[in-house]
Amino acid sequence: KNQVEQSPQSLIILEGKNCTLQCNYTVSPFSNLRWYKQDTGRGPVSLTIMTFSENTKSNGRYTATLDADTKQSSLHITASQLSDSASYICVVSRSMDSSYKLIFGSGTRLLVRP
Amino acid sequence: NAGVTQTPKFRVLKTGQSMTLLCAQDMNHEYMYWYRQDPGMGLRLIHYSVGEGTTAKGEVPDGYNVSRLKKQNFLLGLESAAPSQTSVYFCASRPRETGNTEAFFGQGTRLTVV
């Protein structure tokens, strides 16, 4: 079954601290993996995309990793800010048909406290 | 450039009433999607469209209908609303080119059925 599992479900950290969010997937055949940030009351916005051949990619304070062998990805946030408080969603794209269906994880809700 | 716009943002319906959610995108994207987001669950695909005049069922299509008469618009209809359809609905669009293209989301419609 094509699934995307994220952990932890929720996380509270102090401003300035680092954190790492995890994503495990069983989606096949794999096309790519995206991390989305969803602010409260808003739609998801893409942070970064990882394709099969990529291991690490950074976008400012966000660094995503991908291990295609173990089907795991992580999103590391450095020096957290209050504006990082949001849900982070891992989304895997299947490549079996032209519509490239997206499989969504349930997200990690991050709260950054001052 | 407005991106993906959803109308309305909020709505309360009585059981049995009908309504239509409108999604409009100005990016000339071929693919459009309707998702619902429920607490503790990932976004689930209701219906999608790969082009003007075409629609297809997603994983949770029951109780919903869609139409894509114009490329820029994707309508989601509820013929007879039920409390189980209380959810946040997101529309998304993406270009056809490859599976690596980003999906752009609207801001969501919060629907409550009482």
Interface residues (C-beta under 8 A of the other chain):
Chain A: V4 Q9 S31 N32 R34 G41 R42 G43 P44 V45 S46 I49 T51 I89 V91 S93 R94 S95 S98 S99 Y100 K101 L102 I103 F104 G105 S106 G107
Chain B: V4 Y31 Y33 Y35 G40 M41 G42 L43 R44 L45 Y48 V50 A56 F90 A92 R96 T98 G99 N100 T101 E102 A103 F105 G106 Q107 G108
